[in-house]
Amino acid sequence: MKNQIKTFFKENPGSSFKSKEIAKRLKIKDEQSYHQLKSDLHQLESEQFLSRNGKRYKLYSMPESNILIGFFNLNDGGYGFVTPKNSKTGDIFIAARNINSAFHGDKVEVVLFAKQKGKNLEGQITKVIERKRKEIVGQLKKSRSFYFVTPDDPKIHRDIYVDEKSLKESKTGDKVAVGNISWEDRMQNPVGEVVEVIGKEGTLHTEVTSIAREFGIAFLFNEKTNAEAETINLEIDEKEIGKRIDFRSKNVFTIDPVDAKDFDDALSIEKLENGNYKVGVHIADVSHYVKAGSSIDKEASGRGNSVYLVGKAIPMLPEKLSSNICSLVPSEDRLTFSVIFEMTGKGETVNHQIARTIINSKRRFTYEEAQKVIESGEGDFSDEVNLLNELAKHLRSKRMKTGSFEFFSPEVEFQLDESGHPSNILKKEMKESNMLVEEFMLLANKTIAERIFSRGNIPFVYRVHDFPDEEKITEFTRFVKSLGYSFNPKGGKAATQFNQLMQQVKGTEEESVISELAVRSMAKAIYSTKNIGHYGLGFKNYTHFTSPIRRYADLLVHRVLDKTLISKSGRNYSLDQLTKICEHISATERTAMEAERRSVKLKKIQFLQNKLGEEFHAVISGVVNYGIFVELTDILAEGLIRARDLEGDFYVLDEKKYSLIGKRTKKQFRLGDKITVKLVRVDLENLELDFITSNSKI
């Protein structure tokens, strides 16, 4: 009877009926069946399948205010959140039972439940509007008579069944890409077919290709782009040189990481007769070679940025551009777009010029080589390097005083063997040579943005950073004070308070955790045509101009600059065009960051594969009801100590104290605490590490 009623109303959406009319339509004549009909109608109303107005029933329709569109984020605990699109509503909690057939990252429709006092908004996913991934990468496996793929991404929480007829010559154990995925019923697994065999598990090529495919990152350039790149002339036309300021006789040099493959930026400095300095920030003039609307441009726009996986870079531009004619390699003439500053010895800008130039780099420094020159005062171009460093220190000091934050999230670098396996992991050190380059890049970016903004309503690509959420700052404040650090974001300039805190924690084992939580408490920087300023840097105007080989935003900025200040010819981008591009490149940047994090996490776990039973110094980086997350202080790998493996007591989560506390002993495991741990499980497939406290028994 109930199913009959449901079918009837689905066939008559929008119409309302009295119970007697429904009985007549369903040919119900006896009294007992009619009573059952009325009972079922009442039940379907309570289940919100039907709604009633007086004596008339109709198919229930959820008020539009209760339906939101957003993006689903799956948590490690099996539940998730939907972040609404274009809504002031905060994140909506989705219990595991209400996820239905949504994958992490999908665009979904969510129906809100009635708000309960003291609880977050909660809802249920009712429809998947758009899948984030058209393909899912994983390892092909076989169980008895059927094949399935276990996704590489732990957040894709279901295996995907594959019909034997669609294996495409793949064999058990191969890394494959699965497409044409269908998943309608959460009680069953998704079904798909192999669209590409990526390769054998365990090789660097397979690993990099898999991550690229998983995140939808184009690995190879299309034929049209490659053909277009081949037509680019590597010889620089004399007429073009005549249009530019010539720096080829000047001492211009680059300072980059030791493993850098392309060189976007170079520096020069010379003393003027009036005692000031002429400082050149020279940036690869990619816009000279990549014309708007060309095949290379269209593909660069789609990619949005280069992606740097461990052991392999996936460039935004073909190699002939990124590693050849646009790269500021030593001893080669290169076309550049420069910001030329006249500065006092105290780092004050007296004047500046934005111009197209030509350079010939005299030296390629690594950060380590430049640092030796700074520390010893000797070596190639030691006068220039040390003068630039002194000016950079003045620029940095001024920036910090005027509201710039100083966050340094520790990172690692990998030493790989011939097979691409990590043989060693080292913490990166931020030294004066790094900061020297950073200060002049920040100054150039800021100057360009100020110059364009001062011209009025010119559509432009700004790099913006919004004010942080007050609740997150309050929570962060409570946490750092619980560790014994003094911090008051309202006791003067917020940036000053944050910078003083970071000085307090510098060099401590908990520095990484506090720095990471500080960054998380902030808004995310994005590209936008709306100039709201950059909160983290304390700049009213900021853009990205200094890395056009690896960021499409910078290439756009070069084009707008040319049309506005240099050639003053042709039509500029419209506001609508740039707004859409900003949304796209902000999204590709987030995707690249996720892919790069996955690559780093995989290499850390590979490095630890053969270290079972070894002990490590760690810091507690997260506390949940089922255990504590720990971060190893030397290699920054993160893993879990399960609550059940904490010996000697039953531990309960105390959210206010950021701790797991023993019921009987009152022993605490608190966020930020130092701890010695022993590695007991490495799960390469799910990218998981399990530890125990070093005094526990395995």
C-alpha positions as CSV (number, residue, x, y, z in Angstrom):
1,M,0.0,0.0,0.0
2,K,2.8,2.5,1.0
3,N,4.7,1.9,-2.3
4,Q,1.4,2.3,-4.2
5,I,0.9,5.7,-2.6
6,K,4.5,6.7,-3.3
7,T,4.2,5.8,-7.0
8,F,0.8,7.6,-7.3
9,F,2.2,10.9,-6.0
10,K,5.4,10.6,-8.0
11,E,3.2,10.3,-11.1
12,N,1.2,13.3,-10.0
13,P,3.7,15.9,-8.7
14,G,2.3,19.2,-7.8
15,S,-1.3,17.9,-7.4
16,S,-3.1,17.5,-4.1
17,F,-5.7,15.0,-3.1
18,K,-8.1,14.1,-0.3
19,S,-7.8,10.6,1.1
20,K,-11.1,9.5,-0.5
21,E,-9.9,10.7,-3.9
22,I,-6.7,8.7,-3.5
23,A,-8.7,5.6,-2.5
24,K,-10.8,6.0,-5.6
25,R,-7.8,6.4,-7.9
26,L,-6.1,3.3,-6.3
27,K,-9.4,1.4,-6.5
28,I,-9.6,0.8,-2.7
29,K,-13.1,-0.2,-1.7
30,D,-13.1,-2.1,1.6
31,E,-13.1,-0.4,4.9
32,Q,-9.9,-2.1,6.2
33,S,-7.8,-1.1,3.3
34,Y,-9.1,2.4,3.5
35,H,-8.0,2.6,7.2
36,Q,-4.6,1.3,6.1
37,L,-4.4,4.0,3.4
38,K,-5.1,6.8,6.0
39,S,-2.5,5.3,8.3
40,D,0.1,5.2,5.5
41,L,-0.7,8.7,4.4
42,H,-0.1,9.9,8.0
43,Q,3.2,7.9,8.2
44,L,4.4,9.4,4.8
45,E,3.6,12.9,6.1
46,S,5.7,12.3,9.2
47,E,8.5,11.0,7.0
48,Q,8.3,14.2,4.9
49,F,7.5,12.3,1.8
50,L,4.1,14.0,1.8
51,S,2.8,17.4,3.1
52,R,-0.8,18.1,4.2
53,N,-2.9,21.3,3.9
54,G,-6.2,20.7,5.6
55,K,-7.5,17.4,4.3
56,R,-5.4,17.4,1.1
57,Y,-2.1,15.7,0.6
58,K,0.7,16.4,-1.9
59,L,4.2,15.4,-2.6
60,Y,6.5,17.1,-0.1
61,S,8.8,19.8,-1.4
62,M,11.6,21.1,0.7
63,P,11.6,24.9,1.2
64,E,14.3,26.5,-1.0
65,S,15.9,28.0,2.0
66,N,16.6,24.5,3.3
67,I,18.4,23.4,0.2
68,L,22.0,24.5,-0.5
69,I,24.6,23.8,-3.1
70,G,28.2,23.3,-2.0
71,F,31.3,21.3,-2.1
72,F,31.8,18.1,0.0
73,N,34.9,17.6,2.1
74,L,35.3,14.1,3.6
75,N,37.0,13.9,7.0
76,D,39.4,11.0,8.0
77,G,36.7,10.0,10.6
78,G,34.2,9.0,7.8
79,Y,32.0,12.0,8.3
80,G,32.3,15.3,6.3
81,F,31.3,18.9,5.7
82,V,29.6,20.7,2.9
83,T,31.0,24.2,2.2
84,P,28.1,26.1,0.6
85,K,28.6,28.1,-2.5
86,N,27.6,31.8,-2.4
87,S,26.1,31.6,1.1
88,K,26.8,33.1,4.4
89,T,26.0,29.8,6.0
90,G,29.0,28.1,7.6
91,D,30.1,24.6,6.9
92,I,27.3,22.0,7.2
93,F,28.1,18.8,9.1
94,I,27.3,15.5,7.2
95,A,27.2,12.3,9.2
96,A,28.6,9.2,7.5
97,R,25.1,7.8,7.1
98,N,24.0,10.9,5.2
99,I,26.9,11.1,2.7
100,N,25.0,8.9,0.2
101,S,27.0,8.5,-3.1
102,A,29.2,11.6,-2.8
103,F,33.0,11.5,-3.2
104,H,35.3,14.0,-1.6
105,G,35.4,17.2,-3.6
106,D,32.1,16.7,-5.4
107,K,29.6,19.5,-6.0
108,V,26.5,18.4,-4.2
109,E,23.0,19.4,-3.1
110,V,22.4,19.2,0.6
111,V,19.1,19.4,2.6
112,L,19.4,21.0,6.0
113,F,18.0,19.4,9.1
114,A,16.2,21.5,11.7
115,K,18.8,23.5,13.7
116,Q,19.4,22.1,17.1
117,K,20.4,24.4,19.9
118,G,24.1,24.4,20.6
119,K,24.9,22.2,17.6
120,N,26.4,23.0,14.2
121,L,24.2,23.0,11.1
122,E,23.6,19.4,9.9
123,G,22.2,18.0,6.7
124,Q,22.0,15.2,4.2
125,I,23.5,15.0,0.7
126,T,20.5,14.4,-1.7
127,K,22.2,14.8,-5.1
128,V,25.6,14.8,-6.7
129,I,25.5,17.7,-9.1
130,E,29.1,17.4,-10.5
131,R,31.9,14.9,-9.8
132,K,35.2,16.6,-8.9
133,R,37.0,13.7,-10.6
134,K,36.1,12.2,-14.0
135,E,38.8,9.6,-13.3
136,I,40.1,7.9,-10.2
137,V,43.6,6.4,-10.0
138,G,44.4,3.3,-8.0
139,Q,45.7,-0.3,-7.9
140,L,43.9,-3.1,-9.7
141,K,43.2,-6.1,-7.5
142,K,41.2,-9.3,-7.8
143,S,39.0,-11.1,-5.2
144,R,37.7,-14.5,-6.3
145,S,35.8,-13.8,-9.5
146,F,35.7,-10.0,-9.7
147,Y,38.1,-7.2,-10.1
148,F,38.2,-3.9,-8.2
149,V,40.4,-0.8,-7.9
150,T,41.5,0.6,-4.6
151,P,41.9,4.4,-5.0
152,D,45.2,6.0,-4.1
153,D,43.4,8.9,-2.5
154,P,42.3,7.7,1.0
155,K,39.4,10.2,0.8
156,I,37.9,8.2,-2.0
157,H,36.5,5.8,0.6
158,R,35.0,3.0,-1.6
159,D,36.7,0.5,-3.9
160,I,35.5,0.6,-7.5
161,Y,34.3,-2.5,-9.2
162,V,35.6,-3.2,-12.7
163,D,34.1,-5.5,-15.2
164,E,36.6,-8.1,-16.6
165,K,35.7,-7.0,-20.1
166,S,37.0,-3.4,-19.5
167,L,40.5,-4.2,-18.0
168,K,42.4,-3.0,-21.1
169,E,45.2,-5.5,-20.7
170,S,45.9,-4.4,-17.2
171,K,47.0,-7.0,-14.7
172,T,46.5,-7.4,-11.0
173,G,48.9,-5.0,-9.2
174,D,49.0,-2.4,-12.0
175,K,48.3,1.2,-11.4
176,V,45.3,2.2,-13.5
177,A,43.0,5.1,-14.2
178,V,39.3,4.3,-13.9
179,G,36.7,6.3,-15.7
180,N,33.0,6.2,-16.7
181,I,32.2,5.8,-13.0
182,S,28.6,5.1,-12.0
183,W,27.5,5.2,-8.3
184,E,23.8,5.6,-7.5
185,D,23.3,3.4,-4.5
186,R,25.4,3.9,-1.4
187,M,24.7,0.4,-0.3
188,Q,26.6,-0.9,-3.3
189,N,30.1,0.0,-4.5
190,P,30.8,2.3,-7.5
191,V,31.3,0.7,-10.9
192,G,33.8,1.9,-13.5
193,E,36.1,0.8,-16.3
194,V,39.8,1.0,-16.9
195,V,40.5,3.9,-19.3
196,E,44.4,3.7,-19.0
197,V,47.1,1.4,-17.7
198,I,49.5,3.8,-16.0
199,G,52.3,1.3,-15.2
200,K,53.8,-0.9,-12.6
201,E,53.5,0.0,-9.0
202,G,56.6,1.5,-7.3
203,T,58.4,3.3,-10.2
204,L,58.8,7.1,-10.0
205,H,57.2,7.6,-13.5
206,T,54.1,5.6,-12.4
207,E,53.9,7.5,-9.1
208,V,54.1,10.9,-10.7
209,T,51.7,10.0,-13.5
210,S,49.3,8.6,-11.0
211,I,49.2,11.7,-8.9
212,A,48.8,13.9,-12.0
213,R,45.9,11.8,-13.3
214,E,44.3,11.6,-9.8
215,F,44.2,15.4,-9.5
216,G,43.3,16.0,-13.1
217,I,46.7,17.7,-13.9
218,A,47.7,17.5,-17.6
219,F,51.0,15.6,-17.7
220,L,51.8,16.0,-21.5
221,F,51.2,18.9,-23.8
222,N,48.9,18.4,-26.8
223,E,50.2,18.1,-30.3
224,K,49.1,21.6,-31.4
225,T,50.9,23.2,-28.4
226,N,54.1,21.2,-29.0
227,A,54.1,22.1,-32.7
228,E,53.6,25.8,-31.9
229,A,56.5,25.7,-29.4
230,E,58.8,24.3,-32.1
231,T,58.2,27.3,-34.3
232,I,59.5,29.7,-31.7
233,N,62.7,31.4,-32.8
234,L,65.5,31.1,-30.3
235,E,67.4,34.0,-31.9
236,I,66.5,37.5,-30.5
237,D,65.7,40.0,-33.2
238,E,67.9,43.1,-33.3
239,K,64.9,45.4,-33.7
240,E,63.4,44.0,-30.5
241,I,66.7,44.7,-28.7
242,G,66.5,48.3,-29.9
243,K,63.2,48.8,-28.1
244,R,64.5,47.7,-24.7
245,I,66.8,49.0,-22.0
246,D,70.0,47.0,-22.3
247,F,71.4,45.5,-19.1
248,R,73.7,42.9,-20.8
249,S,76.9,44.7,-19.7
250,K,75.7,44.9,-16.1
251,N,76.3,42.4,-13.3
252,V,73.0,40.6,-13.4
253,F,72.7,37.2,-11.6
254,T,70.1,34.7,-10.3
255,I,69.7,33.1,-6.9
256,D,67.6,29.9,-6.8
257,P,67.2,26.5,-5.1
258,V,69.9,24.0,-6.1
259,D,67.3,21.8,-8.0
260,A,65.6,24.7,-9.9
261,K,64.9,23.9,-13.5
262,D,63.7,27.3,-14.7
263,F,64.8,30.8,-13.7
264,D,62.1,33.4,-13.6
265,D,63.9,36.3,-11.9
266,A,67.3,38.0,-11.7
267,L,68.8,40.9,-9.8
268,S,71.3,43.7,-10.4
269,I,72.6,46.6,-8.3
270,E,74.9,49.5,-9.0
271,K,75.8,52.6,-7.0
272,L,74.7,56.0,-8.5
273,E,76.7,59.3,-8.3
274,N,74.2,60.7,-5.8
275,G,75.0,57.9,-3.4
276,N,71.8,56.0,-4.0
277,Y,71.5,52.6,-5.6
278,K,69.9,51.4,-8.8
279,V,68.4,48.0,-8.2
280,G,67.0,45.9,-11.1
281,V,64.4,43.2,-10.5
282,H,64.4,41.4,-13.9
283,I,61.6,39.0,-14.7
284,A,61.4,36.6,-17.7
285,D,59.4,38.2,-20.5
286,V,57.2,35.3,-21.2
287,S,54.5,37.5,-22.7
288,H,56.8,38.3,-25.6
289,Y,56.7,34.7,-26.7
290,V,53.3,33.5,-25.5
291,K,50.5,35.5,-27.3
292,A,47.0,35.7,-26.0
293,G,44.7,33.2,-27.8
294,S,47.6,31.0,-29.0
295,S,47.5,27.2,-28.4
296,I,50.4,27.6,-25.9
297,D,48.4,30.3,-24.1
298,K,45.2,28.3,-24.0
299,E,47.0,25.3,-22.5
300,A,48.9,27.4,-20.0
301,S,45.6,29.0,-19.0
302,G,44.0,25.6,-18.4
303,R,46.9,24.4,-16.3
304,G,47.0,27.7,-14.4
305,N,50.5,26.9,-12.9
306,S,53.4,24.5,-12.8
307,V,53.2,21.6,-10.4
308,Y,56.2,20.5,-8.4
309,L,56.0,16.8,-7.4
310,V,59.0,15.2,-5.6
311,G,61.4,14.2,-8.3
312,K,59.4,15.7,-11.2
313,A,58.1,19.1,-12.3
314,I,55.0,19.3,-14.5
315,P,55.6,22.7,-16.2
316,M,52.9,25.2,-17.2
317,L,54.8,25.9,-20.5
318,P,56.6,23.6,-23.0
319,E,60.2,22.9,-22.2
320,K,61.5,25.1,-25.1
321,L,60.0,28.1,-23.2
322,S,60.3,27.1,-19.6
323,S,63.8,25.6,-19.6
324,N,65.2,27.4,-22.7
325,I,64.4,30.8,-24.2
326,C,62.4,32.2,-21.3
327,S,64.7,30.8,-18.5
328,L,67.3,33.3,-17.3
329,V,70.2,30.9,-17.6
330,P,73.8,32.2,-17.4
331,S,75.7,33.6,-20.4
332,E,72.6,33.9,-22.7
333,D,70.8,37.0,-23.8
334,R,67.2,37.0,-22.4
335,L,64.3,39.3,-22.8
336,T,63.0,40.6,-19.5
337,F,60.3,42.7,-17.9
338,S,61.9,44.8,-15.2
339,V,61.1,47.0,-12.3
340,I,64.1,49.3,-11.8
341,F,64.3,51.0,-8.4
342,E,66.4,54.0,-7.2
343,M,66.9,53.3,-3.5
344,T,68.6,54.9,-0.6
345,G,71.1,52.9,1.6
346,K,68.2,52.5,4.1
347,G,66.0,50.7,1.5
348,E,63.7,53.7,0.8
349,T,62.4,53.8,-2.8
350,V,63.1,57.3,-4.3
351,N,61.9,56.4,-7.8
352,H,61.0,53.4,-10.0
353,Q,60.7,52.6,-13.6
354,I,58.8,49.7,-15.2
355,A,60.3,48.7,-18.6
356,R,61.0,46.0,-21.0
357,T,64.7,45.1,-20.9
358,I,67.3,42.6,-22.1
359,I,69.9,40.9,-19.8
360,N,72.7,38.4,-19.9
361,S,73.1,36.7,-16.5
362,K,76.7,36.6,-15.3
363,R,76.2,33.9,-12.6
364,R,73.7,31.4,-11.4
365,F,73.9,31.2,-7.6
366,T,72.2,28.5,-5.5
367,Y,70.8,29.8,-2.1
368,E,73.7,27.9,-0.4
369,E,76.3,29.6,-2.6
370,A,74.8,33.1,-2.1
371,Q,74.7,32.4,1.7
372,K,78.4,31.6,1.7
373,V,79.1,34.9,0.0
374,I,77.0,36.7,2.7
375,E,78.6,35.0,5.6
376,S,82.2,35.2,4.3
377,G,82.0,38.5,2.4
378,E,84.0,36.8,-0.4
379,G,83.2,35.2,-3.7
380,D,81.7,36.1,-7.1
381,F,79.9,39.5,-7.0
382,S,80.4,39.7,-3.2
383,D,79.9,43.5,-3.2
384,E,76.6,43.2,-5.1
385,V,75.3,40.3,-3.1
386,N,76.1,41.9,0.2
387,L,74.7,45.3,-0.8
388,L,71.4,43.7,-1.9
389,N,71.3,41.8,1.4
390,E,71.7,45.0,3.4
391,L,68.9,46.6,1.5
392,A,66.7,43.5,1.9
393,K,67.2,43.6,5.7
394,H,66.0,47.2,5.7
395,L,63.0,46.3,3.5
396,R,62.1,43.4,5.8
397,S,62.4,45.5,9.0
398,K,60.1,48.1,7.5
399,R,57.6,45.5,6.3
400,M,57.4,43.9,9.7
401,K,56.8,47.3,11.4
402,T,54.0,48.2,9.0
403,G,51.9,45.0,9.6
404,S,53.5,42.1,7.8
405,F,53.3,38.6,9.3
406,E,56.3,36.4,9.5
407,F,55.2,32.7,9.2
408,F,57.7,30.0,8.4
409,S,56.2,26.6,7.9
410,P,59.1,24.1,8.1
411,E,59.6,22.1,4.9
412,V,61.7,19.2,3.9
413,E,63.8,18.3,0.8
414,F,64.4,14.8,-0.4
415,Q,67.5,13.1,-1.7
416,L,66.4,10.4,-4.2
417,D,68.3,7.4,-5.4
418,E,68.4,6.3,-9.0
419,S,65.1,4.5,-8.8
420,G,63.4,7.6,-7.3
421,H,63.2,6.2,-3.8
422,P,64.1,8.7,-0.9
423,S,67.5,7.9,0.6
424,N,67.4,10.8,2.9
425,I,65.2,13.7,4.1
426,L,66.5,17.0,5.3
427,K,64.8,20.0,6.8
428,K,65.0,23.1,4.7
429,E,66.6,26.1,6.3
430,M,65.4,29.7,5.6
431,K,68.5,31.8,5.5
432,E,69.4,35.4,4.5
433,S,69.9,34.4,0.9
434,N,66.3,33.2,0.7
435,M,65.0,36.3,2.4
436,L,67.1,38.5,0.1
437,V,65.3,37.3,-3.0
438,E,61.9,37.2,-1.3
439,E,62.1,40.9,-0.3
440,F,62.9,42.2,-3.8
441,M,60.1,40.0,-5.3
442,L,57.6,41.3,-2.7
443,L,58.7,44.9,-3.5
444,A,58.3,44.4,-7.2
445,N,54.9,42.8,-6.8
446,K,53.7,45.5,-4.5
447,T,55.0,48.3,-6.7
448,I,53.3,46.9,-9.9
449,A,50.0,46.6,-8.0
450,E,50.2,50.1,-6.6
451,R,51.0,51.5,-10.1
452,I,48.0,49.8,-11.7
453,F,45.6,50.6,-8.9
454,S,46.6,54.3,-9.0
455,R,45.4,54.4,-12.7
456,G,41.8,53.9,-11.7
457,N,39.3,51.2,-12.8
458,I,41.6,49.0,-14.8
459,P,40.6,45.3,-14.7
460,F,43.6,43.6,-13.0
461,V,44.6,40.4,-11.2
462,Y,45.3,41.1,-7.6
463,R,46.7,38.7,-5.0
464,V,44.4,39.2,-2.0
465,H,44.2,37.9,1.5
466,D,41.1,38.5,3.6
467,F,40.9,39.1,7.4
468,P,40.9,35.9,9.4
469,D,37.8,34.5,11.1
470,E,37.6,35.9,14.6
471,E,36.5,32.5,16.1
472,K,39.5,30.8,14.6
473,I,41.9,33.5,16.1
474,T,40.2,33.2,19.5
475,E,40.7,29.4,19.4
476,F,44.3,29.7,18.3
477,T,44.9,32.2,21.1
478,R,43.5,29.8,23.7
479,F,45.7,27.0,22.4
480,V,49.1,28.9,22.4
481,K,48.3,30.2,25.9
482,S,47.7,26.6,27.0
483,L,51.3,25.9,26.0
484,G,52.6,28.7,28.1
485,Y,53.3,31.3,25.4
486,S,52.3,34.9,25.7
487,F,50.0,36.0,22.9
488,N,47.4,38.7,22.6
489,P,46.2,39.5,19.1
490,K,44.2,42.5,20.4
491,G,47.1,44.0,22.3
492,G,48.4,46.2,19.5
493,K,49.0,45.3,15.9
494,A,47.9,41.7,15.2
495,A,51.0,41.2,13.0
496,T,53.3,42.4,15.7
497,Q,51.7,40.0,18.2
498,F,52.0,37.0,15.8
499,N,55.6,37.8,14.9
500,Q,56.6,38.0,18.6
501,L,54.9,34.6,19.1
502,M,56.8,33.1,16.2
503,Q,60.1,34.5,17.6
504,Q,59.2,32.8,20.9
505,V,58.7,29.4,19.3
506,K,61.5,29.6,16.8
507,G,63.8,26.6,17.0
508,T,61.5,24.7,19.4
509,E,60.0,21.3,18.6
510,E,56.5,22.7,18.6
511,E,57.4,25.4,16.1
512,S,56.0,23.4,13.2
513,V,52.6,22.7,15.0
514,I,52.1,26.3,16.1
515,S,53.1,27.7,12.7
516,E,50.7,25.3,10.9
517,L,47.8,26.1,13.2
518,A,48.6,29.9,12.8
519,V,48.4,29.5,9.0
520,R,45.1,27.5,9.4
521,S,43.6,30.2,11.5
522,M,44.1,32.6,8.5
523,A,42.0,33.0,5.4
524,K,43.5,31.6,2.2
525,A,45.2,33.9,-0.3
526,I,43.5,33.9,-3.7
527,Y,43.5,35.8,-7.1
528,S,40.8,38.3,-7.5
529,T,39.8,41.4,-9.5
530,K,38.5,42.9,-6.3
531,N,41.4,44.6,-4.5
532,I,40.8,44.0,-0.7
533,G,44.5,44.1,0.1
534,H,46.7,41.4,1.5
535,Y,46.2,41.0,5.2
536,G,49.2,38.7,5.8
537,L,51.7,40.9,4.1
538,G,50.1,44.1,5.4
539,F,49.9,45.5,1.8
540,K,47.0,47.6,0.5
541,N,48.0,46.6,-3.1
542,Y,49.6,43.3,-4.1
543,T,49.9,41.1,-7.2
544,H,52.0,38.3,-8.7
545,F,54.4,39.6,-11.4
546,T,57.7,37.7,-10.7
547,S,57.1,34.1,-11.8
548,P,55.5,34.1,-15.3
549,I,57.2,30.8,-16.3
550,R,55.3,28.9,-13.6
551,R,52.1,31.0,-12.9
552,Y,49.5,32.1,-15.4
553,A,48.5,35.0,-13.1
554,D,51.9,36.6,-13.6
555,L,51.7,36.3,-17.4
556,L,48.3,38.1,-17.3
557,V,49.8,40.8,-15.2
558,H,52.6,41.3,-17.7
559,R,50.1,41.7,-20.5
560,V,48.0,44.2,-18.6
561,L,51.1,46.2,-17.8
562,D,52.2,46.3,-21.4
563,K,48.8,47.5,-22.6
564,T,48.5,50.1,-19.7
565,L,52.1,51.4,-19.3
566,I,54.4,50.3,-22.1
567,S,52.9,49.9,-25.6
568,K,49.5,51.4,-24.6
569,S,48.1,49.6,-27.6
570,G,45.3,47.2,-28.1
571,R,42.3,46.2,-25.9
572,N,42.8,45.1,-22.3
573,Y,41.1,42.2,-20.6
574,S,37.5,42.9,-19.5
575,L,36.6,42.7,-15.9
576,D,34.4,39.6,-16.6
577,Q,37.2,37.8,-18.4
578,L,39.7,38.4,-15.6
579,T,37.1,37.5,-12.9
580,K,36.5,34.1,-14.5
581,I,40.2,33.5,-14.9
582,C,40.9,34.4,-11.3
583,E,38.4,31.8,-10.1
584,H,40.0,29.2,-12.3
585,I,43.6,29.9,-11.4
586,S,42.8,30.1,-7.7
587,A,41.3,26.6,-8.1
588,T,44.3,25.2,-10.1
589,E,46.6,26.6,-7.4
590,R,44.7,24.7,-4.7
591,T,44.8,21.5,-6.8
592,A,48.5,21.8,-7.3
593,M,49.1,22.3,-3.5
594,E,47.0,19.1,-2.8
595,A,49.0,17.1,-5.4
596,E,52.3,18.4,-4.0
597,R,51.3,17.5,-0.5
598,R,50.3,14.0,-1.6
599,S,53.7,13.6,-3.3
600,V,55.6,14.7,-0.2
601,K,53.5,12.5,2.1
602,L,54.1,9.5,-0.1
603,K,57.9,10.0,-0.1
604,K,58.0,10.4,3.7
605,I,56.1,7.1,4.1
606,Q,58.4,5.4,1.6
607,F,61.4,6.6,3.5
608,L,59.9,5.1,6.8
609,Q,59.0,1.8,5.2
610,N,62.1,0.0,6.5
611,K,62.2,1.7,9.9
612,L,59.6,-0.3,11.8
613,G,60.5,-0.5,15.5
614,E,62.7,2.6,15.4
615,E,62.2,5.5,17.8
616,F,61.7,9.1,16.9
617,H,61.2,12.5,18.6
618,A,57.8,13.9,17.8
619,V,55.3,16.6,18.8
620,I,51.6,16.0,19.3
621,S,50.0,17.7,16.2
622,G,46.3,16.7,16.7
623,V,44.0,15.3,19.4
624,V,40.8,13.4,18.6
625,N,38.6,11.0,20.5
626,Y,40.2,7.9,18.9
627,G,43.8,8.9,19.5
628,I,46.6,11.5,19.0
629,F,48.4,12.5,15.8
630,V,52.1,13.0,16.1
631,E,54.6,14.8,13.8
632,L,58.2,13.6,13.7
633,T,60.4,16.6,14.4
634,D,63.2,15.7,12.0
635,I,61.3,14.7,8.8
636,L,57.8,16.2,9.6
637,A,56.0,12.9,8.8
638,E,52.6,12.6,10.6
639,G,51.0,9.5,12.0
640,L,48.5,8.2,14.6
641,I,48.8,6.7,18.1
642,R,45.4,5.1,18.7
643,A,43.8,5.7,22.1
644,R,43.5,1.9,22.6
645,D,47.3,1.7,22.3
646,L,47.9,4.2,25.1
647,E,48.7,1.9,28.0
648,G,47.8,2.0,31.6
649,D,44.5,3.8,31.5
650,F,41.3,4.7,29.5
651,Y,41.8,8.0,27.8
652,V,39.0,10.6,27.1
653,L,39.1,13.7,24.9
654,D,39.0,17.0,26.7
655,E,38.4,19.5,23.8
656,K,38.9,22.6,26.0
657,K,42.4,21.4,27.1
658,Y,43.3,20.0,23.7
659,S,44.1,16.7,25.4
660,L,43.4,13.1,25.9
661,I,43.3,12.6,29.7
662,G,43.5,9.3,31.5
663,K,40.4,8.6,33.6
664,R,42.2,7.1,36.5
665,T,45.8,8.5,36.3
666,K,44.8,11.9,34.9
667,K,47.9,11.6,32.6
668,Q,47.6,14.0,29.7
669,F,48.6,13.9,26.1
670,R,48.2,17.5,25.0
671,L,48.4,19.2,21.6
672,G,52.0,20.6,21.2
673,D,53.5,18.2,23.8
674,K,56.9,16.6,23.0
675,I,56.9,12.8,22.9
676,T,59.1,9.9,21.9
677,V,57.4,7.4,19.7
678,K,58.0,4.0,18.1
679,L,56.9,3.2,14.5
680,V,54.7,0.1,14.4
681,R,52.9,0.2,11.1
682,V,53.5,1.6,7.6
683,D,50.5,1.4,5.2
684,L,51.8,2.7,1.8
685,E,48.5,2.0,0.1
686,N,46.4,4.3,2.4
687,L,49.4,6.6,3.3
688,E,49.1,5.9,7.0
689,L,51.6,5.6,9.8
690,D,50.9,4.1,13.2
691,F,53.0,4.8,16.3
692,I,53.0,3.9,19.9
693,T,54.6,5.7,22.8
694,S,58.2,4.4,23.2
695,N,57.6,2.9,26.6
696,S,54.6,0.8,25.3
697,K,54.8,-2.8,24.3
698,I,54.3,-3.8,20.7
